[in-house]
Protein backbone atom coordinates (compact mmCIF):
# COMPACT_ATOMS: atom_id res chain seq x y z
CA UNK A 1 0.00 0.00 0.00
CA UNK A 2 1.26 3.49 -0.83
CA UNK A 3 -0.16 7.01 -1.34
CA UNK A 4 -0.91 8.43 -4.79
CA UNK A 5 1.89 10.96 -4.48
CA UNK A 6 4.45 8.18 -4.94
CA UNK A 7 3.34 7.54 -8.51
CA UNK A 8 2.18 10.89 -9.95
CA UNK A 9 0.61 14.19 -8.86
CA UNK A 10 -3.15 13.95 -8.18
CA UNK A 11 -5.82 15.98 -6.44
CA UNK A 12 -5.81 13.29 -3.75
CA UNK A 13 -2.18 13.03 -2.56
CA UNK A 14 -2.97 10.30 -0.03
CA UNK A 15 -2.47 12.13 3.28
CA UNK A 16 -5.21 10.25 5.10
CA UNK A 17 -4.06 6.90 3.77
CA UNK A 18 -0.48 7.62 4.80
CA UNK A 19 -1.62 8.42 8.33
CA UNK A 20 -3.21 4.99 8.83
CA UNK A 21 -0.58 2.83 7.09
CA UNK A 22 1.40 2.10 10.30
CA UNK A 23 -1.75 0.91 12.07
CA UNK A 24 -2.68 -1.30 9.12
CA UNK A 25 0.79 -2.88 9.04
CA UNK A 26 0.72 -3.52 12.79
CA UNK A 27 -2.74 -5.09 12.61
CA UNK A 28 -1.72 -7.34 9.69
CA UNK A 29 1.39 -8.48 11.56
CA UNK A 30 -0.67 -9.26 14.66
CA UNK A 31 -3.14 -11.36 12.66
CA UNK A 32 -0.40 -13.31 10.84
CA UNK A 33 1.64 -13.80 14.00
CA UNK A 34 4.50 -16.28 13.59
CA UNK A 35 3.97 -16.47 9.84
CA UNK A 36 5.70 -13.12 9.34
CA UNK A 37 8.36 -13.32 12.01
CA UNK A 38 11.78 -13.48 10.41
CA UNK A 39 13.34 -15.82 13.00
CA UNK A 40 10.66 -18.46 12.46
CA UNK A 41 12.09 -21.64 10.97
CA UNK A 42 9.83 -24.49 9.96
CA UNK A 43 10.69 -28.08 9.19
CA UNK A 44 10.16 -28.94 5.54
CA UNK A 45 8.76 -32.35 4.73
CA UNK A 46 10.71 -34.64 2.43
CA UNK A 47 11.00 -38.36 1.78
CA UNK A 48 13.87 -40.54 0.56
CA UNK A 49 13.15 -43.54 -1.66
CA UNK A 50 15.65 -46.34 -0.93
CA UNK A 51 14.69 -48.25 -4.09
CA UNK A 52 16.17 -45.64 -6.44
CA UNK A 53 17.89 -43.06 -4.20
CA UNK A 54 15.53 -40.21 -5.06
CA UNK A 55 14.26 -37.50 -2.71
CA UNK A 56 10.91 -35.77 -2.95
CA UNK A 57 9.80 -32.58 -1.23
CA UNK A 58 6.28 -31.75 -0.14
CA UNK A 59 4.19 -30.40 -3.00
CA UNK A 60 6.70 -31.39 -5.71
CA UNK A 61 5.84 -34.51 -7.69
CA UNK A 62 9.19 -35.02 -9.37
CA UNK A 63 12.37 -35.93 -7.46
CA UNK A 64 14.43 -32.92 -6.46
CA UNK A 65 17.59 -34.90 -5.75
CA UNK A 66 19.15 -38.29 -6.42
CA UNK A 67 21.92 -39.90 -4.40
CA UNK A 68 22.22 -43.69 -4.25
CA UNK A 69 19.86 -46.54 -3.35
CA UNK A 70 19.60 -47.98 0.15
CA UNK A 71 21.34 -45.10 1.88
CA UNK A 72 20.55 -43.39 5.19
CA UNK A 73 18.87 -39.98 5.34
CA UNK A 74 21.11 -37.49 7.19
CA UNK A 75 19.63 -33.99 6.65
CA UNK A 76 21.39 -31.15 8.49
CA UNK A 77 22.64 -27.60 7.91
CA UNK A 78 26.05 -28.39 6.40
CA UNK A 79 26.83 -24.96 4.95
CA UNK A 80 25.66 -22.72 7.78
CA UNK A 81 22.92 -20.85 5.96
CA UNK A 82 20.30 -21.65 8.59
CA UNK A 83 18.51 -24.20 6.42
CA UNK A 84 18.71 -27.98 6.61
CA UNK A 85 20.21 -29.58 3.52
CA UNK A 86 18.99 -32.76 1.87
CA UNK A 87 21.65 -35.43 2.39
CA UNK A 88 22.21 -39.19 2.52
CA UNK A 89 25.01 -41.40 3.83
CA UNK A 90 26.09 -44.67 2.24
CA UNK A 91 26.64 -47.51 4.73
CA UNK A 92 28.82 -49.31 2.18
CA UNK A 93 31.14 -46.51 0.99
CA UNK A 94 30.86 -43.93 3.78
CA UNK A 95 30.02 -41.27 1.19
CA UNK A 96 27.91 -38.28 2.20
CA UNK A 97 25.92 -36.93 -0.75
CA UNK A 98 24.47 -33.50 -0.04
CA UNK A 99 22.35 -30.92 -1.84
CA UNK A 100 23.62 -27.71 -0.25
CA UNK A 101 21.12 -24.86 -0.36
CA UNK A 102 22.35 -22.21 -2.78
CA UNK A 103 25.46 -24.22 -3.68
CA UNK A 104 24.42 -27.49 -5.27
CA UNK A 105 25.60 -31.07 -5.02
CA UNK A 106 28.52 -32.04 -2.81
CA UNK A 107 30.05 -35.43 -1.98
CA UNK A 108 32.47 -36.25 0.84
CA UNK A 109 33.71 -39.48 2.42
CA UNK A 110 33.61 -40.04 6.19
CA UNK A 111 33.01 -43.26 8.07
CA UNK A 112 33.21 -47.01 7.55
CA UNK A 113 30.74 -49.87 7.09
CA UNK A 114 29.09 -50.62 10.43
CA UNK A 115 29.22 -46.99 11.57
CA UNK A 116 26.11 -44.97 12.42
CA UNK A 117 25.97 -41.42 11.01
CA UNK A 118 25.55 -38.67 13.62
CA UNK A 119 25.92 -35.22 12.00
CA UNK A 120 25.50 -32.14 14.21
CA UNK A 121 27.07 -28.77 14.92
CA UNK A 122 29.65 -29.88 17.50
CA UNK A 123 31.87 -26.77 17.39
CA UNK A 124 29.14 -24.11 17.39
CA UNK A 125 30.03 -22.52 14.05
CA UNK A 126 26.52 -22.96 12.63
CA UNK A 127 27.54 -25.83 10.36
CA UNK A 128 26.92 -29.51 10.94
CA UNK A 129 30.07 -31.62 11.01
CA UNK A 130 30.28 -35.00 9.30
CA UNK A 131 30.32 -37.49 12.16
CA UNK A 132 29.83 -41.19 12.81
CA UNK A 133 29.41 -43.35 15.90
CA UNK A 134 31.26 -46.68 15.76
CA UNK A 135 29.35 -49.20 17.91
CA UNK A 136 32.20 -51.72 17.83
CA UNK A 137 34.42 -49.49 19.98
CA UNK A 138 32.10 -46.76 21.26
CA UNK A 139 34.11 -44.01 19.56
CA UNK A 140 32.68 -40.98 17.80
CA UNK A 141 34.66 -39.76 14.78
CA UNK A 142 33.84 -36.09 14.16
CA UNK A 143 35.46 -34.45 11.16
CA UNK A 144 37.43 -31.36 12.14
CA UNK A 145 36.80 -31.98 15.85
CA UNK A 146 38.37 -35.30 16.76
CA UNK A 147 37.62 -38.67 18.33
CA UNK A 148 35.48 -39.01 21.46
CA UNK A 149 34.57 -42.03 23.57
CA UNK A 150 30.91 -42.63 24.48
CA UNK A 151 28.69 -45.67 24.13
CA UNK A 152 28.75 -49.37 23.36
CA UNK A 153 27.23 -51.81 20.85
CA UNK A 154 23.45 -51.46 20.76
CA UNK A 155 23.46 -47.77 21.66
CA UNK A 156 21.90 -45.19 19.37
CA UNK A 157 23.56 -41.80 18.83
CA UNK A 158 21.29 -38.86 19.73
CA UNK A 159 23.58 -35.80 19.52
CA UNK A 160 22.27 -32.28 20.01
CA UNK A 161 22.44 -29.15 22.10
CA UNK A 162 21.26 -30.36 25.51
CA UNK A 163 22.76 -27.39 27.40
CA UNK A 164 21.70 -24.41 25.27
CA UNK A 165 25.30 -23.29 24.61
CA UNK A 166 24.97 -23.43 20.82
CA UNK A 167 27.05 -26.60 20.47
CA UNK A 168 25.89 -30.17 20.01
CA UNK A 169 27.04 -32.72 22.56
CA UNK A 170 27.66 -36.38 21.71
CA UNK A 171 24.89 -38.37 23.40
CA UNK A 172 23.52 -41.90 23.33
CA UNK A 173 20.24 -43.67 24.02
CA UNK A 174 20.39 -47.31 25.19
CA UNK A 175 17.10 -48.94 24.14
CA UNK A 176 17.70 -52.02 26.27
CA UNK A 177 17.71 -50.11 29.57
CA UNK A 178 16.34 -46.63 28.83
CA UNK A 179 19.71 -45.01 29.58
CA UNK A 180 20.54 -41.54 28.28
CA UNK A 181 24.13 -40.30 28.46
CA UNK A 182 25.40 -36.89 27.36
CA UNK A 183 29.18 -36.89 27.23
CA UNK A 184 30.89 -35.13 30.14
CA UNK A 185 27.54 -33.86 31.45
CA UNK A 186 25.29 -36.53 32.93
CA UNK A 187 23.58 -39.90 32.69
CA UNK A 188 19.97 -40.72 33.57
CA UNK A 189 17.19 -43.14 32.74
CA UNK A 190 14.06 -42.08 30.96
CA UNK A 191 11.55 -44.00 28.89
CA UNK A 192 10.66 -47.69 28.61
CA UNK A 193 12.98 -50.28 27.13
CA UNK A 194 12.39 -50.80 23.42
CA UNK A 195 11.18 -47.26 22.78
CA UNK A 196 12.57 -45.00 20.06
CA UNK A 197 14.51 -41.92 21.13
CA UNK A 198 13.04 -38.69 19.71
CA UNK A 199 14.91 -35.82 21.41
CA UNK A 200 13.93 -32.32 20.27
CA UNK A 201 13.26 -28.87 21.70
CA UNK A 202 9.63 -29.41 22.71
CA UNK A 203 9.36 -26.42 25.06
CA UNK A 204 11.19 -23.81 22.96
CA UNK A 205 13.96 -23.06 25.47
CA UNK A 206 16.79 -23.71 23.01
CA UNK A 207 17.78 -27.05 24.56
CA UNK A 208 17.08 -30.58 23.41
CA UNK A 209 14.63 -32.45 25.64
CA UNK A 210 14.88 -36.19 26.27
CA UNK A 211 11.87 -37.87 24.69
CA UNK A 212 10.79 -41.28 23.41
CA UNK A 213 8.06 -42.74 21.20
CA UNK A 214 6.76 -46.21 21.99
CA UNK A 215 6.04 -48.54 19.06
CA UNK A 216 3.80 -50.52 21.42
CA UNK A 217 1.59 -47.70 22.71
CA UNK A 218 2.30 -45.00 20.07
CA UNK A 219 2.90 -42.50 22.86
CA UNK A 220 5.29 -39.57 22.73
CA UNK A 221 6.72 -39.08 26.21
CA UNK A 222 8.74 -35.91 26.79
CA UNK A 223 10.57 -35.31 30.06
CA UNK A 224 8.40 -33.09 32.24
CA UNK A 225 5.32 -33.33 30.02
CA UNK A 226 2.25 -35.55 29.90
CA UNK A 227 2.39 -38.36 27.31
CA UNK A 228 0.70 -37.77 23.96
CA UNK A 229 -0.58 -40.58 21.75
CA UNK A 230 0.00 -40.20 18.03
CA UNK A 231 0.33 -42.73 15.26
CA UNK A 232 -0.23 -46.41 14.61
CA UNK A 233 1.89 -49.55 14.84
CA UNK A 234 4.62 -49.45 12.22
CA UNK A 235 4.83 -45.66 12.06
CA UNK A 236 8.12 -43.76 12.20
CA UNK A 237 8.33 -40.85 14.67
CA UNK A 238 9.51 -37.60 13.04
CA UNK A 239 9.17 -34.68 15.50
CA UNK A 240 10.12 -31.27 14.19
CA UNK A 241 9.36 -27.56 14.11
CA UNK A 242 6.43 -27.71 11.70
CA UNK A 243 4.16 -24.82 12.75
CA UNK A 244 6.63 -22.00 13.39
CA UNK A 245 5.97 -21.51 17.11
CA UNK A 246 9.53 -22.30 18.19
CA UNK A 247 8.60 -25.68 19.71
CA UNK A 248 9.02 -29.14 18.24
CA UNK A 249 5.75 -30.86 17.33
CA UNK A 250 5.12 -34.60 17.78
CA UNK A 251 4.75 -36.18 14.34
CA UNK A 252 4.82 -39.59 12.66
CA UNK A 253 5.31 -40.85 9.11
CA UNK A 254 3.51 -43.82 7.60
CA UNK A 255 3.01 -45.05 4.05
CA UNK A 256 3.98 -41.75 2.46
CA UNK A 257 2.18 -39.43 4.87
CA UNK A 258 3.30 -37.07 7.61
CA UNK A 259 0.86 -36.71 10.49
CA UNK A 260 1.76 -33.68 12.63
CA UNK A 261 -0.11 -33.22 15.90
CA UNK A 262 -2.16 -30.04 15.86
CA UNK A 263 -1.04 -29.16 12.34
CA UNK A 264 -2.38 -31.70 9.86
CA UNK A 265 -1.65 -34.62 7.55
CA UNK A 266 0.48 -34.29 4.42
CA UNK A 267 1.23 -36.74 1.62
CA UNK A 268 4.95 -36.75 0.84
CA UNK A 269 6.40 -39.67 -1.05
CA UNK A 270 4.87 -43.15 -1.20
CA UNK A 271 4.77 -46.43 0.74
CA UNK A 272 8.30 -47.70 1.25
CA UNK A 273 9.83 -44.23 1.42
CA UNK A 274 11.83 -43.02 4.41
CA UNK A 275 10.89 -39.67 6.01
CA UNK A 276 13.46 -36.90 5.78
CA UNK A 277 12.14 -33.90 7.73
CA UNK A 278 14.42 -30.93 7.13
CA UNK A 279 14.59 -29.63 10.70
PyMOL commands that set and color helices and strands:
alter all, ss='L'
color gray80, all
select helices_A, chain A and resi 4-6+15-36
alter helices_A, ss='H'
color red, helices_A
select strands_A, chain A and resi 46-49+54-57+65-66+72-73+86-89+95-100+104-109+115-117+131-134+139-142+146-149+155-157+171-174+179-182+186-189+196-197+211-213+219-222+228-229+236-237+251-254+257-260+264-267+274-275
alter strands_A, ss='S'
color yellow, strands_A
deselect
rebuild
show_as cartoon
